[in-house]
Amino acid sequence: MNNQITTNEIKLPIGRLAVCAVAALLAIVLASLAIPLLQAHDPYISSVLSLTGDPVQGSAIFQMNCAGCHISFTDSQVGPSLCKVSQHKSPIDLIRQVTSGRTPPMPQFQPSPQEMADLLSYLEKI
């Protein structure tokens, strides 16, 4: 009798493992929901998102600052095509990418909030 494992002794570690897995999954879900909310509280991002962009102005900004590396409709030599980029990245992600230059060799670009809203509006159209 002493060498036998009871059913409760087997279920206890499995139950703890299940609780830990559920807690980890819940933490991941909450973090994924909280991060965009925190990013949206950035004053620059909030300002950009509160404005209505002009795609014509955005096209001019794109031609001056982006087209050298990002051809909007075909693959380019330096940066990727940005055709349909707004279907793959959120406005917040696009703003962060443009302003941080976090993907070398992309430089940082510091457009005014209106310029950034215009650029986002253009990127949604291509």
Backbone bond lengths (Angstrom), bond angles and torsions (degrees), N, CA, C in turn:
res aa  C-N    CA-C-N  psi(-1)  N-CA   C-N-CA  omega(-1)  CA-C   N-CA-C  phi
1 M - - - 1.433 - - 1.526 112.25 -
2 N 1.311 119.53 -32.98 1.455 122.50 -177.13 1.534 111.97 -70.16
3 N 1.342 118.39 -27.14 1.456 121.93 -177.64 1.526 112.74 -87.12
4 Q 1.280 118.50 -5.40 1.455 121.37 -178.70 1.526 110.58 -86.52
5 I 1.344 115.48 139.45 1.470 120.99 177.02 1.525 107.22 -95.00
6 T 1.295 114.73 129.99 1.461 118.32 -179.67 1.519 109.86 -79.51
7 T 1.299 115.92 160.68 1.460 122.15 179.63 1.519 110.85 -61.37
8 N 1.317 118.68 -38.25 1.460 122.52 179.78 1.524 111.51 -64.53
9 E 1.340 118.06 -35.63 1.455 120.92 179.40 1.528 110.96 -67.50
10 I 1.315 118.58 -30.47 1.461 122.41 177.56 1.525 110.24 -77.60
11 K 1.314 117.26 -43.02 1.460 121.50 -177.16 1.520 112.74 -68.35
12 L 1.316 119.10 -30.25 1.456 122.26 -176.46 1.525 112.17 -61.22
13 P 1.343 121.61 -51.65 1.469 119.55 177.96 1.526 113.12 -64.22
14 I 1.337 117.35 -35.31 1.464 120.20 178.72 1.526 110.02 -66.45
15 G 1.306 117.00 -40.12 1.466 121.31 177.56 1.515 111.66 -63.81
16 R 1.324 116.69 -42.95 1.469 120.33 178.00 1.521 110.79 -63.31
17 L 1.326 116.18 -41.96 1.459 120.93 178.49 1.527 110.58 -62.25
18 A 1.312 116.98 -41.68 1.465 121.22 179.01 1.522 110.94 -64.43
19 V 1.319 117.94 -42.18 1.467 121.73 178.54 1.526 110.01 -63.56
20 C 1.324 117.35 -43.25 1.465 121.34 178.62 1.527 111.05 -63.13
21 A 1.328 117.05 -41.71 1.468 121.00 179.53 1.526 110.73 -64.21
22 V 1.315 117.29 -43.10 1.463 121.02 178.76 1.526 110.35 -64.88
23 A 1.331 117.01 -41.57 1.467 120.80 178.89 1.525 110.81 -63.78
24 A 1.326 117.95 -41.72 1.468 121.46 178.81 1.521 110.51 -64.72
25 L 1.319 117.17 -43.31 1.458 121.49 178.84 1.528 110.79 -62.75
26 L 1.305 117.27 -42.50 1.461 122.07 177.99 1.529 110.74 -62.62
27 A 1.330 117.31 -41.72 1.466 121.29 178.69 1.520 110.98 -62.77
28 I 1.320 117.24 -40.98 1.465 121.32 179.27 1.532 110.66 -65.06
29 V 1.319 116.65 -44.26 1.466 120.91 179.73 1.528 110.28 -63.11
30 L 1.314 117.45 -45.70 1.467 120.55 179.95 1.522 111.43 -64.07
31 A 1.311 117.34 -41.01 1.468 120.80 178.57 1.523 110.75 -63.81
32 S 1.328 117.34 -41.43 1.465 119.95 -179.54 1.528 111.60 -67.13
33 L 1.306 117.64 -27.00 1.461 121.14 176.67 1.521 111.52 -82.27
34 A 1.312 117.63 -33.52 1.461 121.56 -175.57 1.524 112.96 -77.94
35 I 1.322 118.36 -35.39 1.464 121.11 -175.94 1.534 111.85 -59.61
36 P 1.336 120.11 -49.30 1.470 117.99 177.69 1.529 113.11 -61.68
37 L 1.314 117.62 -34.04 1.464 119.72 178.28 1.518 111.08 -65.86
38 L 1.327 116.68 -40.88 1.461 120.23 178.12 1.521 110.82 -66.92
39 Q 1.325 117.68 -39.44 1.453 120.59 179.47 1.524 110.87 -66.10
40 A 1.304 117.35 -36.44 1.458 120.56 -179.91 1.522 111.50 -67.85
41 H 1.325 118.29 -17.94 1.456 121.13 178.71 1.517 112.17 -83.22
42 D 1.319 117.95 -3.09 1.458 121.85 173.43 1.531 106.52 -62.86
43 P 1.335 119.31 127.04 1.469 120.80 -175.57 1.534 113.16 -57.96
44 Y 1.319 117.34 -39.59 1.470 119.96 179.71 1.523 110.02 -64.23
45 I 1.330 117.08 -48.41 1.463 121.21 -178.90 1.527 110.24 -62.69
46 S 1.326 116.95 -43.96 1.470 119.98 178.56 1.520 110.89 -59.82
47 S 1.331 115.76 -40.83 1.462 119.98 179.25 1.520 111.04 -63.99
48 V 1.329 117.16 -46.17 1.463 121.14 179.65 1.528 110.32 -60.30
49 L 1.318 116.71 -47.74 1.460 120.61 -176.13 1.527 113.37 -68.55
50 S 1.327 116.94 -18.59 1.466 120.09 179.28 1.532 112.11 -83.92
51 L 1.333 117.05 -10.25 1.460 121.64 -176.31 1.523 111.40 -97.99
52 T 1.322 115.05 155.12 1.455 121.23 173.04 1.518 107.77 -95.93
53 G 1.314 115.70 124.25 1.454 119.79 -178.77 1.510 112.75 -88.00
54 D 1.323 114.96 152.96 1.455 122.81 177.57 1.529 107.64 -107.12
55 P 1.345 118.39 112.16 1.465 119.67 -177.02 1.530 113.94 -63.32
56 V 1.335 117.86 -26.99 1.470 120.27 177.53 1.528 109.29 -67.83
57 Q 1.321 116.16 -45.88 1.469 119.67 175.79 1.524 110.07 -64.21
58 G 1.323 116.11 -39.67 1.463 120.51 178.57 1.515 112.08 -60.73
59 S 1.335 116.78 -37.52 1.464 120.86 177.23 1.525 110.50 -63.47
60 A 1.321 116.79 -42.69 1.471 120.43 178.50 1.532 110.57 -63.14
61 I 1.331 116.82 -41.87 1.472 121.01 177.98 1.524 109.63 -63.39
62 F 1.331 115.92 -42.67 1.466 120.81 178.77 1.530 110.50 -60.83
63 Q 1.325 116.71 -46.46 1.468 120.24 -178.70 1.532 111.47 -62.24
64 M 1.315 117.28 -38.59 1.476 120.86 -178.89 1.517 112.98 -74.85
65 N 1.325 117.99 -36.97 1.459 120.72 -168.18 1.525 115.65 -114.67
66 C 1.320 118.04 -20.03 1.461 120.24 -170.27 1.529 114.23 -121.18
67 A 1.321 116.32 -33.75 1.464 120.61 -170.52 1.518 113.51 -62.54
68 G 1.321 118.14 -24.38 1.459 120.21 178.69 1.523 112.27 -59.61
69 C 1.316 116.72 -31.34 1.472 121.44 -179.79 1.522 112.82 -112.65
70 H 1.321 116.76 -27.65 1.467 121.31 -176.99 1.515 109.10 -119.25
71 I 1.296 116.70 100.08 1.458 119.37 172.34 1.523 105.17 -74.97
72 S 1.302 117.83 130.98 1.460 119.41 -171.18 1.525 114.62 -70.00
73 F 1.332 118.58 -26.19 1.455 118.72 -174.73 1.525 115.01 -115.81
74 T 1.307 118.20 -9.89 1.466 120.47 179.56 1.517 109.39 -134.88
75 D 1.307 116.38 166.44 1.460 119.39 175.63 1.517 109.06 -67.58
76 S 1.304 116.22 145.17 1.456 120.48 -179.56 1.516 109.68 -118.53
77 Q 1.306 115.96 177.75 1.453 120.13 -175.25 1.524 112.87 -80.86
78 V 1.320 118.97 -32.93 1.464 120.80 -174.89 1.521 112.40 -101.69
79 G 1.306 116.69 -60.08 1.459 120.74 -177.87 1.515 111.17 -107.37
80 P 1.326 116.89 164.53 1.468 119.78 179.88 1.523 111.60 -72.65
81 S 1.294 115.08 161.80 1.461 120.80 173.00 1.526 107.83 -63.19
82 L 1.297 116.51 141.35 1.465 120.48 178.27 1.530 111.55 -103.90
83 C 1.307 116.48 12.47 1.453 121.06 175.75 1.533 108.48 -61.91
84 K 1.301 116.51 125.42 1.474 124.41 -179.91 1.528 113.43 63.53
85 V 1.328 117.60 22.34 1.469 120.25 179.85 1.521 111.74 -62.81
86 S 1.330 117.21 -30.62 1.470 119.45 -179.14 1.530 111.96 -70.65
87 Q 1.335 117.77 -13.10 1.462 120.43 174.62 1.529 111.12 -82.01
88 H 1.333 116.72 -16.04 1.459 121.22 -176.50 1.524 113.31 -109.64
89 K 1.319 116.38 -21.86 1.467 120.67 -179.28 1.522 109.28 -128.00
90 S 1.314 115.19 144.18 1.468 119.90 178.26 1.532 108.81 -76.33
91 P 1.332 116.89 162.01 1.466 119.03 175.82 1.533 112.40 -55.49
92 I 1.325 116.68 -39.31 1.473 119.74 178.98 1.523 110.19 -63.41
93 D 1.326 117.76 -43.46 1.469 120.73 178.30 1.526 111.32 -63.14
94 L 1.325 117.03 -40.16 1.465 119.96 178.55 1.525 111.42 -65.29
95 I 1.317 116.86 -41.79 1.466 120.28 177.88 1.517 109.96 -61.47
96 R 1.310 116.91 -47.61 1.471 120.96 179.22 1.529 111.57 -59.71
97 Q 1.332 116.44 -42.31 1.464 120.27 -179.73 1.523 111.06 -62.31
98 V 1.312 116.22 -46.47 1.461 120.62 -177.64 1.528 111.07 -65.89
99 T 1.311 116.87 -45.20 1.465 119.58 -173.93 1.527 114.04 -81.28
100 S 1.327 117.42 -21.94 1.469 118.60 -177.90 1.516 112.70 -95.17
101 G 1.326 116.90 -28.55 1.453 119.30 -174.34 1.517 111.32 59.65
102 R 1.313 116.70 33.87 1.466 122.00 -171.74 1.524 114.59 -70.69
103 T 1.316 117.12 -6.11 1.455 119.58 178.61 1.521 108.52 -115.66
104 P 1.326 117.04 93.62 1.477 118.74 179.99 1.519 110.14 -57.73
105 P 1.285 118.60 144.16 1.463 129.54 10.63 1.520 114.22 -92.59
106 M 1.325 118.14 19.49 1.463 120.42 -179.04 1.519 110.41 -66.45
107 P 1.349 116.87 125.37 1.471 119.14 177.92 1.523 111.04 -78.69
108 Q 1.317 115.26 162.43 1.464 119.35 172.51 1.515 108.15 -70.98
109 F 1.288 115.80 141.63 1.458 122.36 177.88 1.515 105.57 -127.69
110 Q 1.310 118.00 128.28 1.457 121.76 -176.43 1.530 111.17 -116.37
111 P 1.324 117.19 70.00 1.463 119.05 178.63 1.529 110.92 -71.62
112 S 1.316 114.79 156.22 1.468 118.81 172.65 1.527 107.18 -65.16
113 P 1.332 117.89 162.70 1.469 118.95 177.41 1.533 113.05 -55.02
114 Q 1.330 117.47 -39.70 1.467 119.68 179.67 1.523 110.86 -67.65
115 E 1.320 117.51 -41.81 1.468 120.25 177.36 1.529 111.37 -61.16
116 M 1.323 115.66 -40.86 1.469 119.23 179.16 1.522 110.60 -66.62
117 A 1.332 117.60 -40.04 1.471 121.21 177.07 1.528 109.87 -62.64
118 D 1.332 116.69 -40.20 1.462 121.09 177.89 1.532 110.56 -63.84
119 L 1.327 116.38 -44.45 1.466 121.22 179.41 1.533 110.92 -62.58
120 L 1.326 116.63 -43.89 1.477 119.94 176.99 1.531 110.62 -60.03
121 S 1.311 116.60 -41.50 1.454 120.96 -179.62 1.534 110.10 -62.78
122 Y 1.322 116.87 -41.26 1.466 120.41 177.08 1.524 110.91 -65.52
123 L 1.339 117.33 -44.88 1.458 120.73 -178.52 1.527 111.96 -62.27
124 E 1.326 117.25 -28.61 1.464 120.63 176.89 1.533 111.29 -70.51
125 K 1.322 117.09 -23.60 1.468 121.29 -176.11 1.531 112.75 -88.13
126 I 1.328 117.49 -22.43 1.472 119.21 -176.06 1.518 112.14 -92.67
